[in-house]
Amino acid sequence: MAALIIIIVCVLLIATPVFGNSINKPALMLAKTTELYSIPERVTRYIVSEKLDGMRAFWNGEALISKRGHPINAPDWFTKDFPTTPLDGELWLQRNKFEQLISIVSKDVPIDKEWQQVKFVVFDIPEPQFTFQQRLNLIEISVSESNKPWLQIVPHHQFQRFDELESFFKKIVEQGAEGVILNHVEGLYQSGRQNTVLKLKPFYDAEATVIGHVEGTGKFTGMLGSLIVRNAQGKTFKIGTGFSDKERLTPPQINDIITYKYHGLTNSGVPRFASFLRIRND
């Protein structure tokens, strides 16, 4: 096993990175959304990790960039001595701290004290010749050799029975997690949504464009009551829940793109029980 890992590392070090070292939009692998009870019975073939509610980030060996290829203005000390090999992961604070994270990482001039709270949590390496199990070994080597406390690997689990996965999923969701990611042990890294990477969440989420506002009544008088939005499927509907009082006072503007969660679709294709999550950020 040790010999195999050494061979893999040598190949990785001499191989040309999948995405190159220029700051371009990386061709990331994406997960397909599924439901708990549609998971294949062979749960032993999946490696499971928590789905973090952070910002997707890509280390191309020289720079930290967003999923759309824009530079992330991290302090020099944050990425100093990072591996020269690409890493796919998320910038993360902790559960339910997404808005605070975005406030930190979106500044043109990074503030050291704020970035000291941030972690770059790695969940994959974009090397298409290796299975996920092999890539996981590479991640462990790269992260341990860098010896940076804020460069971490997302914890992974394997289960022998479906009820163990079910129990794990329900437990971390109750603790505030977004859901879980299931990687097939033999899955290869390919750009786009892949059947070998499954995203399991207690709800679905999607994006929509704000096209109107409805003023609130009662305790929301003088504030936002609901947004009128249109999603990618052309469905127009209202979203009236999920907002804080601050967000109702300064709501998303016309043409803003928002992320909302919902629980399935009505017979006419309208998202059921849609609730506001956040304004979409790069």
matplotlib code that plots the C-alpha trace (Angstrom):
import matplotlib.pyplot as plt

x = [0.0, 2.8, 4.5, 1.3, 0.9, 4.6, 4.0, 0.8, 2.5, 5.4, 2.9, 1.0, 4.1, 5.2, 1.7, 0.5, -2.4, -5.8, -6.7, -3.2, -1.9, -3.6, -6.6, -9.5, -12.8, -12.0, -13.9, -15.0, -16.8, -20.3, -22.7, -26.1, -28.9, -30.6, -33.0, -32.2, -34.3, -33.1, -29.5, -28.4, -28.3, -24.6, -23.7, -20.4, -19.2, -19.6, -17.4, -19.5, -18.7, -20.6, -21.7, -20.2, -22.1, -19.1, -17.7, -16.4, -12.7, -10.0, -6.3, -4.6, -1.1, -0.4, -3.5, -6.8, -9.8, -13.5, -15.6, -16.1, -12.4, -12.1, -9.1, -9.8, -7.9, -6.5, -3.6, -0.2, 0.4, -2.8, -1.7, 2.1, 3.5, 0.3, 1.0, 2.0, -0.7, -4.4, -6.9, -10.7, -12.5, -14.4, -13.5, -15.4, -16.0, -18.5, -22.1, -24.6, -21.8, -22.1, -22.9, -20.0, -17.6, -18.6, -18.1, -14.6, -13.4, -15.0, -13.0, -10.5, -8.0, -8.1, -8.1, -5.7, -7.8, -10.8, -9.0, -7.5, -11.0, -11.2, -10.3, -9.7, -11.3, -10.2, -12.5, -10.9, -7.9, -8.7, -6.6, -8.8, -6.6, -7.2, -10.3, -11.8, -10.3, -6.8, -7.4, -8.4, -4.9, -3.3, -5.3, -4.2, -0.5, -0.8, -2.6, -0.3, 2.9, 1.7, 1.3, -1.1, -3.8, -6.3, -5.6, -7.8, -9.4, -13.1, -13.8, -14.9, -17.0, -17.9, -21.0, -21.8, -25.6, -28.1, -29.5, -26.1, -26.0, -29.6, -28.7, -25.6, -27.5, -30.3, -28.0, -25.8, -28.8, -30.2, -26.9, -27.2, -25.4, -26.6, -26.5, -23.9, -21.9, -21.5, -18.4, -18.3, -14.9, -14.2, -15.5, -13.1, -12.8, -14.7, -16.1, -19.8, -22.4, -21.6, -23.5, -20.5, -21.0, -24.3, -25.6, -28.1, -29.9, -33.0, -34.4, -33.7, -32.2, -32.2, -31.8, -34.2, -34.2, -36.1, -38.7, -40.8, -41.6, -44.8, -45.0, -45.6, -48.6, -49.1, -45.8, -44.1, -45.7, -43.2, -40.9, -40.7, -43.6, -42.5, -40.4, -41.7, -39.2, -38.8, -36.7, -34.7, -37.8, -39.7, -42.0, -43.0, -43.9, -43.6, -41.2, -42.3, -40.3, -36.7, -35.9, -34.4, -35.8, -32.7, -33.3, -36.9, -35.7, -33.1, -34.3, -32.7, -33.2, -34.8, -32.6, -30.7, -30.2, -31.2, -30.9, -34.0, -34.9, -38.0, -39.6, -40.5, -42.7, -46.5, -48.3, -47.8, -44.0, -43.9, -41.5, -43.4, -42.8, -40.1, -38.0, -35.3, -31.7, -29.4, -28.5, -26.2, -22.5, -19.6]
y = [0.0, 2.4, 1.7, 2.4, 5.8, 6.7, 5.9, 7.9, 10.9, 10.8, 10.7, 13.5, 15.7, 15.3, 15.4, 18.5, 20.0, 19.4, 23.1, 24.7, 27.4, 30.4, 32.0, 30.6, 29.1, 25.7, 22.7, 21.4, 18.2, 18.7, 16.4, 15.3, 15.8, 12.7, 11.7, 9.5, 6.6, 6.5, 5.8, 2.5, -0.4, -0.9, 1.9, 0.2, 1.5, 5.1, 7.3, 9.9, 13.4, 16.4, 18.9, 22.1, 25.4, 27.3, 28.9, 26.6, 27.4, 25.9, 26.0, 25.6, 25.2, 28.9, 30.8, 30.4, 31.1, 30.9, 28.3, 31.0, 31.6, 34.9, 35.5, 35.2, 37.8, 35.6, 36.9, 35.7, 33.8, 31.8, 30.1, 30.2, 26.7, 25.2, 22.2, 22.8, 20.3, 21.4, 21.1, 21.3, 22.3, 25.0, 28.1, 27.5, 29.0, 26.6, 25.6, 28.4, 31.0, 31.4, 35.1, 35.9, 33.9, 35.8, 39.1, 38.0, 36.5, 39.1, 42.0, 43.5, 43.9, 40.9, 41.4, 39.0, 38.8, 37.8, 35.2, 33.6, 32.1, 30.7, 27.1, 25.7, 22.3, 20.0, 17.3, 16.3, 16.5, 17.0, 14.1, 12.1, 9.1, 8.1, 6.7, 8.7, 6.2, 6.9, 10.6, 10.5, 9.1, 11.9, 14.5, 13.2, 13.3, 16.8, 18.3, 16.6, 17.7, 21.3, 21.3, 24.2, 24.1, 26.0, 23.6, 20.6, 17.5, 17.0, 14.0, 10.9, 7.9, 4.5, 2.5, -1.2, -0.8, 1.7, 2.4, 3.6, 6.1, 7.1, 7.7, 9.7, 11.9, 12.7, 13.3, 15.9, 17.6, 18.0, 19.6, 22.2, 20.5, 21.1, 17.4, 14.9, 14.1, 10.5, 9.7, 6.3, 4.7, 4.0, 7.3, 9.4, 13.2, 14.6, 18.1, 18.7, 16.8, 13.1, 10.1, 9.0, 12.0, 12.3, 15.2, 14.3, 17.2, 17.5, 19.9, 21.0, 24.4, 26.5, 30.0, 32.6, 36.2, 38.8, 40.5, 42.3, 43.1, 42.8, 45.1, 43.5, 43.8, 43.6, 43.3, 43.6, 46.9, 49.1, 46.1, 43.4, 41.0, 38.7, 38.6, 37.8, 35.7, 33.8, 30.6, 29.0, 27.0, 30.3, 29.7, 32.9, 32.6, 34.4, 33.8, 35.2, 33.2, 32.8, 36.5, 38.2, 41.6, 43.2, 41.5, 42.6, 46.2, 46.0, 43.2, 41.8, 44.2, 43.7, 41.5, 40.1, 36.4, 34.6, 31.0, 29.5, 26.1, 24.1, 20.7, 19.3, 20.7, 21.2, 19.5, 22.7, 22.7, 25.5, 25.0, 23.8, 25.7, 28.0, 29.8, 32.4, 31.3, 34.1, 36.4, 34.5, 35.4, 34.4]
z = [0.0, 0.9, -2.4, -4.3, -2.5, -3.4, -7.0, -7.1, -5.5, -8.1, -11.0, -9.4, -9.0, -12.6, -14.2, -15.9, -13.7, -15.1, -15.2, -15.6, -13.4, -15.1, -13.3, -15.4, -14.5, -13.2, -14.7, -11.3, -10.6, -9.3, -7.3, -8.4, -5.9, -4.6, -1.8, 1.2, 0.2, -3.4, -2.3, -3.9, -1.5, -1.8, 0.7, 1.3, -2.1, -1.0, 1.1, 3.0, 4.2, 5.5, 2.9, 4.2, 3.9, 2.8, -0.4, -3.1, -3.7, -5.9, -5.3, -8.7, -7.3, -7.3, -6.5, -4.7, -7.0, -6.9, -8.8, -11.5, -11.8, -9.9, -7.6, -3.9, -1.9, 0.8, 2.9, 1.7, 4.9, 4.4, 1.2, 1.9, 1.6, 0.2, -2.1, -5.7, -6.7, -7.3, -4.4, -4.6, -1.4, 0.4, 2.5, 5.7, 9.2, 10.8, 10.4, 9.7, 9.3, 5.5, 5.4, 7.9, 5.7, 2.5, 4.3, 5.2, 1.9, -0.4, 0.8, -1.7, 1.1, 3.5, 7.2, 9.0, 12.2, 10.2, 8.0, 11.1, 11.6, 8.0, 7.0, 3.6, 3.9, 1.0, -0.3, -3.6, -5.9, -9.7, -11.0, -13.4, -13.6, -10.0, -8.2, -5.3, -2.9, -4.4, -4.5, -0.8, 0.0, -2.0, -0.1, 3.2, 2.1, 0.7, 3.7, 6.3, 4.4, 4.3, 8.1, 8.2, 10.8, 8.6, 5.6, 6.5, 5.0, 5.4, 7.6, 5.7, 6.8, 5.4, 6.4, 6.2, 6.3, 5.0, 8.5, 9.6, 6.8, 7.6, 11.3, 10.4, 8.0, 10.4, 13.3, 11.5, 9.9, 13.4, 14.4, 11.7, 8.7, 5.2, 4.3, 3.1, 0.0, -1.2, -3.4, -5.1, -4.2, -7.8, -9.2, -11.4, -11.3, -14.3, -14.8, -14.5, -12.6, -12.2, -11.0, -8.9, -6.6, -4.8, -2.8, -0.1, 1.6, 3.7, 1.1, -2.4, -3.3, -6.5, -7.8, -9.0, -10.2, -8.2, -10.3, -7.7, -4.1, -2.0, 1.0, 4.3, 6.6, 10.3, 12.1, 8.7, 7.8, 6.1, 5.4, 2.8, 2.9, 0.1, -3.0, -6.5, -8.3, -11.5, -11.6, -14.5, -15.5, -16.1, -13.1, -11.2, -7.5, -4.2, -1.4, 2.0, 4.6, 5.6, 5.9, 9.0, 10.0, 8.6, 5.3, 5.3, 5.8, 3.0, 0.8, -2.4, -5.3, -8.7, -10.9, -7.9, -8.0, -4.8, -3.6, -2.1, -0.6, -1.3, -0.7, -4.0, -6.7, -7.1, -10.0, -12.0, -11.4, -8.8, -5.9, -2.8, 0.5, -1.0, 1.6, 1.1, 1.9, 0.6, -2.2, -4.5, -4.1, -6.4]

ax = plt.figure().add_subplot(projection="3d")
ax.plot(x, y, z, "-o")
ax.set_aspect("equal")
plt.show()
